Amino acid sequence: MGVETSKTTTCTRLIFDRCGHEPYYTRPMAAGLPDLVDCARLAEDAAVLRRVYELGELPRLKALLAEPQGTLSASFAFARLPSGCAGAEVTIEAIPQLVCQRCLQGFGWRVTAGSEIEFATSGDRDSADSEREFFVMEDGQVSLRDLAEEELLLALPIAPACSAPLACGKAPSYVTGEERPDVAGEIRRPFSALQDLLKKT
């Protein structure tokens, strides 16, 4: 896999259907880590870029977080697709702190996801026939941060919930289906009185 530096990107693997057998060096990259990138140029160079973002700084994700802590690590492997369009293989890793929909407490949800992206203009997106996900460019450019955030949002559960229902946020109502401790810690049995009446009849 290529490794991004401030000067060059070295590629040592095949991406999608791109042909090639030997490692090679791309044109020198500009200093710094720009967010807006030229998809066609990076696809032609088969460049691999890596970025790390603060979760609390991602605008669409922020409202879903219980705590704005943690980072999103993303890798973008660009390639020229058989159709002639620019594409990329996007992979992400993160552990966002989500809000459990049962107990409303925060918990960490590990995300490791990836997908193959085909870049297109607004018009091409409606008519293109591709098995890959589409991401619309603006003037031939895309925001890597927006692309990584989109990938993370698609990987999150619709209704986040703790992985251990019996201890979900230590919420009393989820101890068992019938027996629930009250505030003082005593066990309530809501149907015990009814059972006593049935025994007497």
N, C-alpha and C positions, 0 to 999 in steps of 0.2 A: 504494500500500500504506500502511496505517496506521503511524504511528510512535508508540511508547509513550513517554510522559513521566511524571513524577510527578504530573501534574495531569489531563491529558486524553489520549485516543486519537483520532486523526483517521483516518477511513477514506475512501479514495478509489477503491475498486475493488469489483467484485461478487465475492462469495464463494459457490461452489457454485451453487445455484439460487435464491439470495436475490435478490429484485427490488429495484430502486432505481436512481436515475439521478444523484443529486446527492450530493456529499460532505457529511458531517454530523459533529457532535461528540457523543461519548458523555458519560455522566455522569462527573463528576470521579472519578478513581481515588484510592485511599488512598495515602498516602506510602509509599515503600519498594517492594520487589519481593517480594511474598509468593509462597510456593511452592504452597500449597493455594489453589485458585481455584474460584469458583462457575461451573460450566459453563453453566447456564441464563442467568445474568445476562450473562456475556460473549458468549454466542451471540446474545442479544437485542440487545446493543450492537454486534455484529459487530466486536468488539475484536481488535486484533492485538498480541500480546505477544512480547517478545524476551528471551532469557536466555542467559547464558554460564556454563558449568560447568567446573570443573577435572576432568579425566578421572580423576585419582587419587582423587577423592572420590565417585565413582560406585560403590556397593558391588558390584553384579553384574558390572560391567565390570572391576573391579580385578584379578581372578584371571586375566584374559586378557591383561593388559598385560605387555610386557617391561620397560617403564619407565613410571612414573606421571606422565608429562609431557604437556603439551598441554591444549587446551580443546575443549569441545563447544559450538558455537554453534547455537541453536535458535530457530525462529520458530513461533508458534502463531496462526493466523488462524481465529478462532471464527466460527460461523455457525449459524443456525437452518435445519435440513434440511427438505425437503418433508414428511417423515414427522412433523415436529413436534419431533423430538429435537434435542438440541444436538450439534454436530459441530465439527470443526476440521481445517484443513489444516496438517500439521506438516512442517517442513523442517529438516534438520540439516546441519552441516558439521563435520568433524573429521579429524585425522590421528593416530589412535592408534598407538602403538608396539607391534606384535604380535610374537609368537614364531613364527618360521618353523618349520614342521613337518618340514622337510628337514634344516636345519643347526642348529636350535634357537637361532638368533641373532635379535636384535631388528631390526625394520625398520618403516618408516613406511608405513601403508596409508591412502590418502586416501579419505574417505567423503563423498559428497554424495548425500543421499537425502531422500525425502519420501513422504507418504501421506495419504489422507483418512481421518479418524477419526470414528466415531460413538460417542458416550458412552451407556452403558447401565448399568442395574443388573444384578445377577447373574441375576435371573429373565428380564429382557428379552433378555439375550445369547443364551439358548438358543432363544427363539422368534422373534427378530427376523429379517427377511429383508432383507439389505442387502449391497451390493457393497463397502461400506467396511469397514475394520478396526474391531473393537470394542475399547473400553477401558472397563473397569468403574469406575464412580464409587462413592464412599463418602459417603453423605449428600449427594449432589448435587455433590460436590467431587472434584477430581483433583489429584495432585501433578505439576506441570510437569516437575520433575526426573525423576520416574519415567517420564513419558511420553516425554521426550527420550532417556533411557537405553534404553528399550524400542525406540525407533526405531533407535538406533545398533546395538544388539545384533542386530536383525533384518537389518541391512545388512552385518554382518561375515561373511567367508567361514567356512565350517565348518572347513576345514583351511587356515589361512593359509600362504602360501609366498612366498618372494622372487620378484620379477618377472623376475630374470635367473638361470635355473637353472645356467648354466655358471659363474657366479661366486657361487653361493649361499653366502653367509657365508664365502667362500673355503674351502669344505669340499673337500678333495682328491677325495673319492669322486664328485663331481659335475662334474668337468672334462669327461670324455667317457664314453660308455657302456662302453668297453673299456680305455682307457688312463688310468691313475691315477698321479699322482706320489706317491712315498713321502714320509716326513718330511723326508728330505734334499733333496727336490726332483727326484730322478731319476724317470724314467718307468718304470712297471711295465707289462709286457705279459704278463698271466696266461696267455695261450695260445701264447706264442712257443715254448716248449719242445715243445708238442704239434705245432706246425707244423713244427719241425725234424725230429721223428720221422717225420712223414708224408712229408717230402721224401726221407728215406733209404730208405723202403720202396718 
